[in-house]
């Protein structure tokens, strides 16, 4: 039967005890991890978020009633134990931080009983994720998840302290705001007081933080909840957290310097890793040409090689057609993989097709120098040798080629490079390679919308030397934008902001907004710009992704307390759920029943 604490006060967490506490009487409280009854000798492992301590109930040191009660304990019972810390009488447990000590109890209270959990509470659980997420409150008792969330808390605390020391003010911005047309889809919240009107949940605090710069707050930050109603993807969450900042009277160097020092502090304090400063930089164009990605993983080589010039006179129709259509031919060299079986190569071809390739050409150079190729019959011996030389091909290498428009070739080879690295186990989670990507294109062409869209957002400053091309060749204009990447992941992105009205209005025009439309959506920002706005810039990190990488886990769900699943639902609470008729009526909403498809 459950008892109350009756005046007991915890003196230590379980994992905080050590040999230094030997001889002390302590009070611990936690969950029963394991109970081993040896008859007259009962070992109980008690767990809390700090770790596990062994409690030993034994004839001679405990009365019979206490031993009997200990024997009745089951997994996940909550107990309070008062006892003396002693050196272990048996072998030391090297795998446990408290492995050289144990607690000899004087009294025990059962604070709460537990039914048998639907799965074991243990590290690296093999239980299916859907079941664990349904009982997330139990899943969160697992020591590995608790370590992740404690790490997340430490990162947030250190970030707050660092930015405060750098003169930043923590200011909260609204969750209920104005819906915006650019970027991802907003979550809409209907207003009861303004029937037919809706708030938009923020995709980021972008506009508010720019207004704070207009208001003279100089340096702002916020650990901000953001929301995006995006299409389904395995590791994407409808709500996520940003470390968000904005600064006035700064340029790119100022923003990068502060953030490099922030990252160095986090990695030193949390992981005891020294981040080498300054962090390497690479332009967007160089990153795409060398790695096929604007967030390249530079822990390994296998870089893209442009062989368009080498094969421009080839009669191989795949290469020839791509070049004639304004595309390129590029390849990667999988060193030492020349003997890869044909079946595995065929799987790589299928993988490439998922990223838009029509196919994948290859040259497999055997250890004896024999060449096997999917297109050898279309190339002369000299052309083949020139191509192998251009790719730095040696005996034992596998050369893979894509030919198409640049974007397709980059997408295909960028993804293929990462897939090969995974297969060849080239990715070391203990290695951290940071990289700044700079000079992004300001705009990108959307086939779907048949217009230019902002690669980052409409408030990004163009590079002054490129602004002359905004009317004649908009795609040529580069932005004062910068992303910070880590091991092939974008962990943060930002830019210098437009602070001149004429440039902002022109930007809206290029994006297809009339002046009236721009003012209807952003009048509060554009009006604020009439009253003296400082040059300003900012950056935001995805906190979930940063913690995921620092914790060396594969999913952001493992560093969030209560994540959603792929379809944006919560298996624990069954959200989203239907609202009742009264709520809908108060909001002036009526649900239209789905029309049944008529049978042919």
C-alpha positions as CSV (number, residue, x, y, z in Angstrom):
1,X,0.0,0.0,0.0
2,X,1.3,3.5,-0.9
3,X,2.4,5.6,2.0
4,X,3.1,9.4,2.3
5,X,6.6,10.8,2.8
6,X,5.7,11.7,6.5
7,X,8.3,14.4,6.8
8,X,11.1,12.6,4.9
9,X,13.3,14.9,2.8
10,X,15.6,13.6,0.0
11,X,19.2,14.3,0.9
12,X,20.8,13.1,-2.3
13,X,19.9,11.9,-5.8
14,X,20.8,8.3,-6.4
15,X,23.7,8.9,-8.9
16,X,25.2,11.7,-6.7
17,X,26.4,9.3,-4.1
18,X,30.0,8.2,-4.1
19,X,32.7,6.7,-1.9
20,X,33.0,10.1,-0.3
21,X,29.6,9.5,1.3
22,X,30.6,6.2,3.0
23,X,29.5,6.2,6.6
24,X,26.8,8.9,6.0
25,X,23.0,8.3,6.6
26,X,21.2,9.4,3.5
27,X,17.6,9.6,2.2
28,X,17.1,8.6,-1.4
29,X,13.9,8.5,-3.4
30,X,13.2,7.0,-6.8
31,X,11.9,4.1,-8.9
32,X,12.7,0.4,-8.5
33,X,14.7,-0.6,-11.5
34,X,15.3,-4.2,-10.5
35,X,14.6,-6.5,-7.5
36,X,16.7,-9.6,-6.9
37,X,15.5,-11.8,-4.1
38,X,18.1,-14.3,-2.9
39,X,16.1,-15.5,0.2
40,X,17.0,-13.5,3.3
41,X,19.1,-11.2,1.0
42,X,17.3,-8.8,-1.4
43,X,19.1,-6.5,-3.8
44,X,17.1,-3.5,-5.0
45,X,18.3,-1.1,-7.7
46,X,16.8,2.4,-7.2
47,X,16.8,4.8,-10.1
48,X,16.2,8.5,-10.6
49,X,17.3,10.9,-13.3
50,X,20.9,11.0,-11.9
51,X,21.5,7.3,-12.0
52,X,21.1,4.0,-10.1
53,X,22.2,3.0,-6.6
54,X,22.1,-0.6,-5.1
55,X,20.2,-1.0,-1.8
56,X,21.0,-4.2,0.1
57,X,18.4,-5.7,2.5
58,X,20.1,-8.5,4.5
59,X,19.5,-10.6,7.6
60,X,21.5,-9.1,10.4
61,X,21.4,-5.5,9.2
62,X,17.7,-5.2,8.5
63,X,14.7,-6.6,10.4
64,X,12.6,-9.4,8.9
65,X,9.6,-7.2,8.1
66,X,11.8,-4.8,6.1
67,X,13.3,-7.6,4.1
68,X,9.8,-9.1,3.4
69,X,8.6,-5.7,2.2
70,X,11.6,-5.3,0.0
71,X,11.0,-8.7,-1.5
72,X,7.5,-7.5,-2.5
73,X,8.8,-4.6,-4.5
74,X,8.1,-4.6,-8.2
75,X,9.6,-2.7,-11.2
76,X,8.6,1.0,-11.2
77,X,7.4,1.1,-7.6
78,X,8.3,4.5,-6.2
79,X,10.2,4.2,-2.9
80,X,11.9,6.4,-0.2
81,X,14.8,4.8,1.6
82,X,16.7,6.0,4.6
83,X,20.0,4.2,5.1
84,X,23.8,4.2,5.5
85,X,26.2,4.4,2.6
86,X,28.8,1.5,2.8
87,X,31.6,0.2,0.5
88,X,30.2,-2.7,-1.6
89,X,30.6,-6.1,0.2
90,X,30.7,-7.8,-3.2
91,X,32.4,-7.1,-6.4
92,X,32.6,-3.5,-7.7
93,X,30.3,-2.8,-10.7
94,X,32.6,-1.0,-13.1
95,X,29.6,-0.2,-15.4
96,X,27.9,1.9,-12.7
97,X,29.0,5.3,-11.5
98,X,27.9,4.2,-8.0
99,X,29.4,0.7,-8.5
100,X,31.7,0.8,-5.5
101,X,29.1,1.6,-2.9
102,X,25.7,0.4,-1.7
103,X,23.0,1.6,0.8
104,X,22.2,-0.5,3.9
105,X,18.6,0.6,4.7
106,X,17.2,1.5,8.1
107,X,13.7,2.3,6.8
108,X,11.7,2.2,3.6
109,X,8.4,3.7,2.4
110,X,6.5,2.7,-0.7
111,X,5.3,6.0,-2.0
112,X,3.5,4.6,-5.0
113,X,2.8,1.2,-6.5
114,X,3.0,0.4,-10.2
115,X,1.3,-1.9,-12.7
116,X,3.7,-3.9,-14.9
117,X,4.8,-1.4,-17.6
118,X,4.0,-2.2,-21.3
119,X,7.7,-2.4,-22.0
120,X,11.0,-2.5,-20.0
121,X,12.4,0.8,-18.8
122,X,15.9,0.3,-20.1
123,X,18.5,2.1,-22.2
124,X,18.6,1.6,-26.0
125,X,15.1,0.1,-25.9
126,X,14.2,-2.3,-28.7
127,X,10.5,-1.7,-28.2
128,X,8.7,-0.3,-31.3
129,X,8.7,3.5,-31.3
130,X,4.9,3.8,-31.7
131,X,4.3,1.9,-28.4
132,X,7.0,3.9,-26.6
133,X,5.4,7.2,-27.9
134,X,1.9,6.1,-26.8
135,X,3.4,5.7,-23.2
136,X,5.9,8.5,-23.6
137,X,5.8,9.3,-19.8
138,X,7.2,5.9,-19.3
139,X,9.6,6.1,-22.2
140,X,11.0,9.3,-20.7
141,X,12.1,7.4,-17.7
142,X,14.8,5.7,-19.8
143,X,18.3,6.9,-18.8
144,X,19.4,7.6,-22.3
145,X,16.4,9.8,-23.0
146,X,16.8,11.6,-19.7
147,X,20.5,12.3,-20.5
148,X,19.4,13.8,-23.8
149,X,16.8,16.1,-22.2
150,X,19.3,17.1,-19.5
151,X,21.8,17.9,-22.2
152,X,19.1,20.0,-24.0
153,X,18.5,21.9,-20.8
154,X,22.2,22.6,-20.2
155,X,22.6,23.8,-23.8
156,X,19.6,26.2,-23.3
157,X,21.0,27.5,-20.0
158,X,24.5,28.0,-21.4
159,X,23.1,29.8,-24.4
160,X,21.1,32.2,-22.3
161,X,24.1,33.0,-20.1
162,X,26.4,33.5,-23.1
163,X,24.1,35.8,-24.9
164,X,23.2,37.8,-21.8
165,X,27.0,38.3,-21.2
166,X,27.2,39.5,-24.8
167,X,24.6,42.2,-24.2
168,X,21.6,40.5,-25.6
169,X,18.1,41.0,-24.1
170,X,15.7,38.0,-23.9
171,X,12.4,39.2,-25.3
172,X,9.3,37.1,-26.0
173,X,7.4,37.7,-29.2
174,X,3.7,36.7,-29.8
175,X,2.6,33.1,-30.6
176,X,-0.7,34.5,-32.0
177,X,0.3,36.6,-35.0
178,X,-0.6,37.4,-38.5
179,X,-0.6,34.7,-41.1
180,X,2.0,35.2,-43.9
181,X,2.0,34.0,-47.5
182,X,5.7,33.3,-48.0
183,X,7.5,30.1,-46.8
184,X,5.8,27.0,-45.4
185,X,2.1,26.7,-44.6
186,X,0.9,28.4,-41.4
187,X,-1.1,26.8,-38.7
188,X,-4.3,28.8,-38.4
189,X,-6.1,29.6,-35.2
190,X,-9.7,30.9,-35.6
191,X,-10.7,33.9,-33.5
192,X,-13.9,33.7,-31.5
193,X,-14.0,37.5,-31.0
194,X,-13.3,38.3,-34.7
195,X,-15.5,35.8,-36.6
196,X,-14.0,34.7,-39.9
197,X,-10.6,36.0,-38.9
198,X,-7.6,33.8,-38.1
199,X,-4.3,34.1,-36.3
200,X,-1.2,32.4,-37.7
201,X,1.2,30.5,-35.4
202,X,4.7,31.8,-36.1
203,X,7.0,29.9,-38.5
204,X,9.7,32.1,-36.9
205,X,9.8,35.4,-35.0
206,X,11.3,37.1,-38.1
207,X,9.1,40.1,-38.4
208,X,8.8,40.8,-34.7
209,X,12.6,40.6,-34.2
210,X,13.2,43.1,-37.0
211,X,10.7,45.4,-35.4
212,X,12.6,45.1,-32.1
213,X,15.6,46.4,-34.0
214,X,13.5,49.3,-35.2
215,X,12.6,49.9,-31.6
216,X,16.2,50.2,-30.5
217,X,16.7,47.1,-28.5
218,X,20.0,46.5,-30.3
219,X,20.6,42.8,-29.4
220,X,17.6,40.4,-29.0
221,X,17.4,36.7,-28.4
222,X,14.7,34.2,-27.7
223,X,14.5,30.4,-27.3
224,X,11.3,30.4,-29.4
225,X,8.6,27.9,-30.3
226,X,7.9,27.8,-34.0
227,X,5.2,26.0,-36.1
228,X,5.1,24.8,-39.7
229,X,2.2,22.9,-41.3
230,X,4.5,21.0,-43.7
231,X,4.1,17.9,-45.7
232,X,4.9,14.6,-44.0
233,X,8.5,13.6,-43.5
234,X,9.9,11.1,-41.0
235,X,12.0,13.4,-38.9
236,X,10.1,16.7,-39.3
237,X,8.0,18.1,-36.4
238,X,5.1,20.5,-36.7
239,X,6.4,22.4,-33.7
240,X,10.1,23.0,-33.1
241,X,12.4,25.3,-31.1
242,X,14.8,28.0,-32.4
243,X,17.6,29.8,-30.7
244,X,16.7,33.1,-32.3
245,X,18.7,36.3,-32.4
246,X,18.9,39.7,-34.1
247,X,21.6,42.4,-33.9
248,X,21.8,46.0,-34.9
249,X,24.7,47.9,-36.4
250,X,26.5,44.8,-37.5
251,X,27.8,43.0,-40.6
252,X,28.4,39.3,-41.4
253,X,31.7,39.2,-39.6
254,X,30.1,40.4,-36.3
255,X,27.3,37.8,-36.5
256,X,29.6,35.0,-37.4
257,X,32.2,35.9,-34.7
258,X,29.6,35.9,-31.9
259,X,28.1,32.6,-33.1
260,X,31.4,30.9,-33.5
261,X,32.2,31.7,-29.9
262,X,28.8,30.5,-28.8
263,X,29.3,27.1,-30.5
264,X,32.8,26.8,-29.1
265,X,31.4,27.4,-25.6
266,X,28.6,24.9,-26.0
267,X,30.8,22.1,-27.3
268,X,33.5,22.7,-24.7
269,X,31.1,22.9,-21.7
270,X,28.8,20.1,-22.8
271,X,31.1,17.7,-24.7
272,X,34.6,18.9,-23.7
273,X,35.3,19.3,-27.4
274,X,37.4,22.2,-28.7
275,X,35.9,23.8,-31.8
276,X,38.7,25.2,-34.0
277,X,38.1,28.9,-34.7
278,X,37.5,30.6,-37.1
279,X,35.2,28.0,-38.6
280,X,35.9,27.2,-42.3
281,X,33.8,29.1,-44.9
282,X,32.7,28.1,-48.3
283,X,30.5,29.9,-50.9
284,X,27.2,28.3,-52.0
285,X,28.6,27.8,-55.5
286,X,31.7,26.0,-54.3
287,X,29.7,23.8,-52.0
288,X,27.3,22.8,-54.8
289,X,30.2,22.2,-57.3
290,X,32.3,20.2,-54.8
291,X,29.6,18.3,-52.8
292,X,26.3,18.7,-54.6
293,X,24.8,20.2,-51.4
294,X,24.4,23.5,-49.6
295,X,24.9,21.7,-46.3
296,X,27.9,19.4,-47.2
297,X,29.3,16.8,-44.9
298,X,33.0,17.4,-45.0
299,X,34.0,14.5,-42.7
300,X,35.0,12.5,-45.9
301,X,36.1,13.3,-49.5
302,X,34.4,11.7,-52.5
303,X,33.9,15.2,-54.0
304,X,32.1,15.8,-57.3
305,X,34.2,16.3,-60.4
306,X,32.9,18.3,-63.4
307,X,34.0,16.3,-66.5
308,X,31.8,18.2,-69.0
309,X,34.9,19.5,-70.9
310,X,36.4,16.1,-71.0
311,X,33.4,14.4,-72.5
312,X,32.0,17.3,-74.6
313,X,32.9,15.6,-77.9
314,X,31.7,12.1,-76.8
315,X,29.1,10.3,-78.9
316,X,27.6,8.8,-75.8
317,X,24.0,10.1,-76.2
318,X,23.4,10.5,-72.4
319,X,26.4,12.8,-72.0
320,X,25.9,14.5,-75.4
321,X,22.2,15.3,-74.8
322,X,22.8,16.7,-71.3
323,X,25.5,19.1,-72.6
324,X,23.4,20.2,-75.6
325,X,20.5,21.0,-73.2
326,X,22.8,23.3,-71.1
327,X,23.5,20.7,-68.5
328,X,26.7,19.2,-67.2
329,X,28.3,15.8,-66.6
330,X,29.8,15.2,-63.2
331,X,31.1,12.2,-61.3
332,X,32.3,10.9,-58.0
333,X,35.1,8.4,-57.3
334,X,34.2,5.7,-54.8
335,X,37.8,4.7,-54.0
336,X,38.4,1.0,-53.6
337,X,34.9,0.0,-54.7
338,X,35.7,-1.2,-58.3
339,X,34.9,-4.8,-57.4
340,X,31.4,-3.8,-56.2
341,X,28.9,-6.5,-57.4
342,X,26.6,-5.5,-60.3
343,X,23.5,-6.0,-58.1
344,X,24.8,-3.4,-55.7
345,X,25.6,-1.0,-58.5
346,X,22.1,-1.5,-59.8
347,X,20.7,-0.5,-56.4
348,X,22.8,2.7,-56.6
349,X,21.2,3.4,-60.0
350,X,17.7,2.9,-58.5
351,X,18.7,5.2,-55.6
352,X,19.9,7.9,-58.1
353,X,16.5,7.7,-59.9
354,X,14.7,8.6,-56.7
355,X,16.6,11.9,-56.8
356,X,15.6,12.7,-60.4
357,X,18.3,10.9,-62.4
358,X,17.3,9.2,-65.6
359,X,20.1,6.7,-64.9
360,X,23.6,6.4,-63.6
361,X,26.7,5.7,-65.8
362,X,29.6,3.9,-64.2
363,X,33.2,2.7,-64.8
364,X,34.5,-0.1,-62.5
365,X,38.2,-0.3,-62.6
366,X,39.3,-3.8,-61.5
367,X,42.5,-4.4,-59.4
368,X,44.3,-5.7,-62.6
369,X,43.4,-2.5,-64.5
370,X,40.5,-4.1,-66.5
371,X,37.7,-1.6,-67.1
372,X,34.0,-2.6,-66.9
373,X,31.7,0.2,-67.9
374,X,28.0,0.7,-68.8
375,X,29.0,3.0,-71.7
376,X,32.4,1.8,-72.9
377,X,31.1,0.8,-76.3
378,X,30.2,4.5,-77.0
379,X,33.7,5.8,-76.1
380,X,37.1,5.4,-77.8
381,X,39.9,3.9,-75.7
382,X,41.5,7.4,-75.6
383,X,38.3,9.1,-74.4
384,X,37.8,6.4,-71.7
385,X,41.4,6.9,-70.4
386,X,41.0,10.7,-70.4
387,X,37.8,10.4,-68.4
388,X,39.4,8.0,-65.9
389,X,42.4,10.4,-65.6
390,X,40.0,13.4,-65.0
391,X,38.4,11.5,-62.2
392,X,41.7,10.5,-60.6
393,X,40.7,6.9,-61.2
394,X,43.1,4.2,-60.1
395,X,42.9,0.4,-60.1
396,X,40.2,-0.7,-57.7
397,X,38.1,2.4,-58.1
398,X,34.4,2.8,-59.0
399,X,33.5,5.9,-60.9
400,X,29.8,7.0,-61.0
401,X,28.4,9.7,-63.4
402,X,25.3,11.8,-63.7
403,X,24.4,13.9,-66.7
404,X,21.5,16.4,-66.7
405,X,20.7,20.0,-65.6
406,X,22.9,21.2,-62.9
407,X,20.3,21.0,-60.1
408,X,19.5,17.4,-61.0
409,X,23.2,16.4,-61.1
410,X,23.9,18.1,-57.8
411,X,20.9,16.5,-56.1
412,X,21.7,13.0,-57.5
413,X,25.5,13.0,-56.8
414,X,25.1,14.9,-53.5
415,X,22.7,12.2,-52.2
416,X,24.7,9.3,-53.7
417,X,27.9,10.6,-52.1
418,X,26.2,10.4,-48.6
419,X,24.6,7.0,-49.3
420,X,28.0,5.6,-50.2
421,X,29.5,7.1,-47.1
422,X,26.8,5.4,-45.0
423,X,27.4,2.0,-46.8
424,X,31.1,2.3,-46.4
425,X,30.8,3.5,-42.7
426,X,32.8,6.7,-43.3
427,X,30.6,8.8,-41.0
428,X,32.0,9.1,-37.5
429,X,29.5,10.6,-35.0
430,X,32.4,11.5,-32.7
431,X,33.8,13.8,-35.3
432,X,32.3,17.3,-35.6
433,X,33.0,19.3,-38.8
434,X,31.5,22.8,-38.9
435,X,31.2,24.9,-42.1
436,X,29.8,28.3,-42.9
437,X,28.0,28.5,-46.3
438,X,27.9,32.0,-47.7
439,X,26.8,33.9,-50.8
440,X,23.6,32.1,-51.4
441,X,21.5,33.0,-54.5
442,X,19.0,35.7,-53.4
443,X,16.2,34.0,-55.5
444,X,15.4,30.7,-56.9
445,X,13.0,29.9,-59.8
446,X,9.8,28.0,-58.8
447,X,8.5,25.9,-61.7
448,X,5.3,25.3,-59.7
449,X,4.6,29.0,-59.2
450,X,6.2,30.1,-62.4
451,X,8.1,33.0,-60.6
452,X,11.1,33.7,-58.5
453,X,10.8,32.9,-54.8
454,X,13.2,34.0,-52.0
455,X,15.7,31.3,-51.2
456,X,15.8,32.4,-47.6
457,X,13.0,35.0,-47.1
458,X,11.9,38.3,-48.6
459,X,13.8,40.4,-46.1
460,X,17.3,39.2,-47.0
461,X,19.8,41.9,-48.2
462,X,21.3,41.4,-51.7
463,X,25.0,41.9,-52.3
464,X,25.5,45.5,-53.5
465,X,27.6,44.5,-56.5
466,X,24.9,42.2,-57.8
467,X,21.9,44.5,-57.3
468,X,22.4,45.9,-60.8
469,X,21.2,42.6,-62.3
470,X,17.9,42.5,-60.4
471,X,15.8,43.4,-63.5
472,X,17.9,41.8,-66.2
473,X,19.1,38.6,-64.6
474,X,17.6,38.1,-61.1
475,X,19.0,34.6,-60.7
476,X,22.5,36.0,-60.8
477,X,22.0,38.2,-57.6
478,X,23.7,36.8,-54.5
479,X,22.4,37.3,-51.0
480,X,24.2,38.4,-47.8
481,X,23.0,35.1,-46.3
482,X,24.9,32.6,-44.3
483,X,24.2,29.1,-42.9
484,X,26.1,27.3,-40.3
485,X,26.3,23.5,-41.0
486,X,27.6,20.6,-39.0
487,X,28.2,17.1,-40.4
488,X,25.9,17.6,-43.4
489,X,23.1,19.2,-41.4
490,X,22.1,22.9,-41.5
491,X,22.0,23.8,-37.8
492,X,21.4,27.5,-38.3
493,X,20.8,30.2,-40.9
494,X,20.6,33.9,-41.1
495,X,21.3,37.0,-43.2
496,X,21.9,40.7,-43.3
497,X,18.4,42.2,-43.5
498,X,17.1,44.8,-46.0
499,X,16.7,48.1,-44.1
500,X,16.1,50.5,-47.0
501,X,12.5,50.9,-48.2
502,X,13.3,51.2,-51.9
503,X,15.2,47.8,-51.9
504,X,12.5,46.1,-49.9
505,X,9.7,47.4,-52.2
506,X,11.8,46.2,-55.3
507,X,12.3,42.8,-53.6
508,X,8.5,42.4,-53.2
509,X,8.0,43.4,-56.9
510,X,10.5,40.8,-58.1
511,X,8.7,38.2,-55.9
512,X,5.4,39.0,-57.7
513,X,3.8,41.2,-55.1
514,X,2.0,44.4,-56.1
515,X,2.7,47.3,-53.9
516,X,-0.8,47.0,-52.5
517,X,-0.3,43.3,-51.7
518,X,3.0,43.9,-50.0
519,X,1.4,46.6,-47.8
520,X,-1.6,44.4,-47.1
521,X,0.6,41.7,-45.7
522,X,3.5,43.6,-44.3
523,X,2.3,47.2,-43.7
524,X,3.4,47.2,-40.1
525,X,7.0,46.4,-41.1
526,X,7.1,48.7,-44.1
527,X,5.6,51.6,-42.1
528,X,8.2,51.0,-39.3
529,X,10.9,51.4,-41.9
530,X,9.7,55.0,-42.4
531,X,10.9,56.0,-38.9
532,X,14.6,55.4,-38.9
533,X,15.7,51.7,-39.0
534,X,19.2,50.6,-38.2
535,X,21.2,48.2,-40.3
536,X,20.5,44.8,-38.7
537,X,21.1,41.1,-39.1
538,X,20.3,37.8,-37.4
539,X,20.6,34.1,-37.2
540,X,18.5,31.3,-35.8
541,X,19.5,27.7,-34.8
542,X,17.3,24.7,-34.9
543,X,17.8,23.7,-31.2
544,X,16.3,20.2,-31.7
545,X,18.7,19.4,-34.5
546,X,21.7,20.8,-32.7
547,X,21.0,18.8,-29.6
548,X,20.4,15.7,-31.7
549,X,23.9,16.0,-33.2
550,X,25.5,16.7,-29.9
551,X,23.7,13.7,-28.3
552,X,24.8,11.5,-31.2
553,X,21.2,10.2,-31.9
554,X,19.5,9.7,-35.2
555,X,16.2,11.5,-34.7
556,X,15.1,14.8,-33.2
557,X,12.3,12.8,-31.5
558,X,14.9,11.5,-29.1
559,X,15.8,15.0,-27.8
560,X,12.2,16.3,-27.5
561,X,10.0,15.6,-24.5
562,X,6.7,15.0,-26.3
563,X,7.3,14.7,-30.1
564,X,4.7,14.1,-32.7
565,X,4.9,11.2,-35.2
566,X,5.2,11.4,-39.0
567,X,1.5,12.5,-39.6
568,X,1.9,15.3,-37.0
569,X,-0.3,13.4,-34.5
570,X,0.5,12.7,-30.8
571,X,0.0,9.0,-30.0
572,X,-0.1,9.7,-26.2
573,X,-2.8,12.4,-26.2
574,X,-4.5,11.5,-29.5
575,X,-4.1,15.1,-30.7
576,X,-5.3,16.5,-33.0
577,X,-8.9,15.7,-31.9
578,X,-12.3,16.8,-33.0
579,X,-13.9,19.9,-31.3
580,X,-17.4,19.7,-30.1
581,X,-20.3,21.5,-31.7
582,X,-20.5,24.2,-29.0
583,X,-16.8,25.1,-29.6
584,X,-17.3,25.2,-33.4
585,X,-20.5,27.3,-33.0
586,X,-18.6,29.9,-30.8
587,X,-16.0,30.2,-33.5
588,X,-18.5,30.5,-36.3
589,X,-17.2,27.3,-37.9
590,X,-19.1,24.4,-39.4
591,X,-17.5,21.2,-40.6
592,X,-18.5,20.1,-44.1
593,X,-18.8,16.3,-44.3
594,X,-16.5,14.6,-46.8
595,X,-18.2,13.8,-50.0
596,X,-18.3,10.1,-50.7
597,X,-16.7,9.3,-54.1
598,X,-19.3,8.0,-56.5
599,X,-18.8,4.5,-57.8
600,X,-18.3,4.3,-61.5
